[in-house]
């Protein structure tokens, strides 16, 4: 029985990783530029949120890490991979902390993820360039993170309502 559960879990992890990679690729085809370098909608974060809600932090972290690495070596470069990794780690960690409190809605948790993803990327830019000049972008990044976090939260919630209970029962 335990082996069957592990196989199912691994299949879900692989499936969500593949979906995240596809969503990342689709996002490269969407022209979404707001004069701030690196701004994206964050479609692949839909999988991260659903993984967090259905499986937990460890599995969501694994899928996020694998997605960032695969997308980084196939569609972007090392620097973009590091920006995405910093944003992903900070975002997922903060979402997990807020999710564990059971005080916040799934929408709010997604917004927290969007905001902290941008903060993580801003911190990495400040580290690489050894300057705090990038802090001027913070208000814009907070606004963009809130908007994209809301959109991703709505999409994630719709998918979670339709599939979350099934996935939780099957794992």
C-alpha positions as CSV (number, residue, x, y, z in Angstrom):
1,X,0.0,0.0,0.0
2,X,2.8,2.4,0.9
3,X,4.5,1.8,-2.5
4,X,1.3,2.6,-4.3
5,X,0.9,5.9,-2.4
6,X,4.5,6.9,-3.2
7,X,4.0,6.1,-6.9
8,X,0.8,8.3,-6.9
9,X,2.6,11.1,-5.1
10,X,5.5,11.0,-7.5
11,X,3.1,11.0,-10.5
12,X,1.4,14.1,-9.1
13,X,4.7,15.8,-8.5
14,X,5.8,15.0,-12.1
15,X,2.5,16.1,-13.5
16,X,2.5,19.4,-11.6
17,X,6.1,20.0,-12.6
18,X,5.3,19.4,-16.3
19,X,2.3,21.7,-16.0
20,X,4.5,24.4,-14.4
21,X,7.1,24.2,-17.2
22,X,4.4,24.4,-19.8
23,X,2.8,27.5,-18.1
24,X,6.3,29.1,-17.9
25,X,6.7,28.6,-21.6
26,X,3.3,29.9,-22.4
27,X,4.1,33.0,-20.3
28,X,7.1,33.7,-22.5
29,X,4.7,34.1,-25.4
30,X,2.5,36.6,-23.6
31,X,3.7,40.2,-24.1
32,X,3.4,41.6,-20.6
33,X,5.8,44.5,-20.0
34,X,5.2,47.4,-17.7
35,X,8.6,49.1,-18.1
36,X,9.9,47.2,-15.2
37,X,12.4,44.5,-16.1
38,X,11.3,40.9,-15.4
39,X,7.7,41.6,-14.7
40,X,5.6,38.5,-15.5
41,X,2.1,37.3,-14.6
42,X,3.5,34.2,-12.8
43,X,1.3,31.5,-14.4
44,X,3.5,28.7,-13.1
45,X,2.8,29.8,-9.6
46,X,-0.7,28.3,-10.0
47,X,0.9,24.9,-9.6
48,X,3.0,26.0,-6.6
49,X,-0.1,27.2,-4.8
50,X,-2.1,24.1,-5.6
51,X,0.8,21.9,-4.6
52,X,1.0,23.8,-1.3
53,X,-2.7,23.4,-0.6
54,X,-2.9,19.7,-1.6
55,X,0.5,18.3,-0.6
56,X,2.3,20.8,1.6
57,X,5.5,22.8,1.7
58,X,8.0,20.1,1.0
59,X,6.4,18.9,-2.2
60,X,5.6,22.4,-3.4
61,X,9.2,23.4,-2.8
62,X,10.5,20.4,-4.8
63,X,8.2,21.1,-7.8
64,X,9.1,24.8,-7.7
65,X,12.8,24.1,-7.5
66,X,12.7,21.6,-10.3
67,X,10.6,24.0,-12.5
68,X,13.0,26.9,-11.9
69,X,16.0,24.7,-12.8
70,X,14.4,23.2,-16.0
71,X,13.0,26.5,-17.2
72,X,16.2,28.2,-16.4
73,X,18.3,25.9,-18.5
74,X,15.9,25.7,-21.4
75,X,14.2,29.2,-21.7
76,X,16.3,31.7,-19.8
77,X,19.8,32.1,-18.4
78,X,21.6,31.7,-15.1
79,X,20.8,35.2,-13.8
80,X,17.1,34.8,-14.6
81,X,17.2,31.4,-12.9
82,X,18.7,33.0,-9.7
83,X,16.0,35.7,-9.7
84,X,13.3,33.2,-10.1
85,X,14.8,30.9,-7.5
86,X,15.1,33.8,-4.9
87,X,11.5,34.9,-5.6
88,X,10.2,31.4,-5.6
89,X,11.8,30.4,-2.3
90,X,10.8,33.6,-0.5
91,X,7.3,33.5,-2.0
92,X,6.6,29.9,-1.2
93,X,8.0,30.2,2.3
94,X,5.8,33.2,3.1
95,X,2.7,31.5,1.6
96,X,3.4,28.4,3.7
97,X,3.7,30.4,6.9
98,X,0.5,32.3,6.3
99,X,-1.3,29.2,5.1
100,X,-0.4,27.3,8.3
101,X,-2.1,30.0,10.5
102,X,-5.5,29.2,8.8
103,X,-6.3,32.9,9.3
104,X,-6.0,34.0,5.6
105,X,-8.0,33.1,2.5
106,X,-6.4,31.3,-0.4
107,X,-6.7,34.6,-2.3
108,X,-4.7,36.5,0.3
109,X,-2.1,33.8,0.4
110,X,-1.7,34.1,-3.3
111,X,-1.3,37.9,-3.1
112,X,1.3,37.3,-0.4
113,X,3.1,35.0,-2.8
114,X,3.0,37.5,-5.6
115,X,4.3,40.4,-3.4
116,X,7.1,38.3,-1.8
117,X,8.2,36.9,-5.1
118,X,8.9,40.4,-6.3
119,X,10.6,41.3,-3.0
120,X,12.8,38.2,-3.4
121,X,13.8,39.2,-6.9
122,X,14.4,42.8,-5.7
123,X,16.7,41.6,-3.0
124,X,18.7,39.5,-5.4
125,X,19.1,42.4,-7.8
126,X,20.3,44.6,-4.9
127,X,22.8,41.9,-3.9
128,X,24.1,41.4,-7.5
129,X,24.5,45.1,-8.2
130,X,25.5,46.0,-4.7
131,X,23.1,49.0,-4.6
132,X,19.9,49.9,-2.9
133,X,18.8,52.0,-5.9
134,X,16.4,49.3,-6.9
135,X,14.3,50.1,-3.8
136,X,12.7,52.8,-6.0
137,X,11.0,49.9,-7.8
138,X,9.4,48.6,-4.6
139,X,6.1,50.4,-4.7
140,X,5.5,49.4,-8.4
141,X,6.6,45.8,-7.6
142,X,4.2,45.7,-4.6
143,X,1.3,46.9,-6.8
144,X,2.2,44.4,-9.6
145,X,2.6,41.6,-7.1
146,X,-0.8,42.4,-5.6
147,X,-2.5,42.5,-9.0
148,X,-0.8,39.3,-10.4
149,X,-1.2,37.6,-7.0
150,X,-4.9,38.3,-7.2
151,X,-5.3,37.0,-10.7
152,X,-3.2,33.8,-9.9
153,X,-5.2,33.4,-6.7
154,X,-8.5,33.5,-8.5
155,X,-7.3,31.0,-11.1
156,X,-5.7,28.7,-8.4
157,X,-8.9,28.8,-6.3
158,X,-11.1,27.8,-9.3
159,X,-8.7,24.9,-10.1
160,X,-8.4,23.9,-6.4
161,X,-12.2,23.8,-5.9
162,X,-12.5,21.6,-9.0
163,X,-9.6,19.3,-8.4
164,X,-8.2,19.8,-4.9
165,X,-10.5,17.3,-3.0
166,X,-9.9,14.7,-5.7
167,X,-6.1,15.1,-5.5
168,X,-6.1,15.0,-1.7
169,X,-8.2,11.8,-1.7
170,X,-5.9,10.2,-4.3
171,X,-2.6,11.0,-2.8
